[in-house]
Amino acid sequence: MSTATRSLPEAMNMTGKRVLVTGAASGIGRATARILGELGADLVLCDRAPLDEARAELEAAGVTCTEARGDLTSDEFVEIGRAHV
């Protein structure tokens, strides 16, 4: 079934998907994580900044999440992020 023939909530269902969200500690990244979590996605939160508050907020809302803290521009971090998804 194409996206055009499904309702918006059905088309946006992220249940069973794992999504890596960069910049998840604050701002647009945190808002994106919140929306994706509300849509049912399991999240991998990524940021150089501490993720404790964002993770606590999401888990309190029933969202399953893990975190990968580090600098996305480093090769080492890319491998760590890849291991989570």
Secondary structure by P-SEA (a helix, b strand, c coil): ccccccccccccccccbbbbbccccccaaaaaaaaaaaacccccccccccaaaaaaaaaaacccccccccccccaaaaaaaaaac
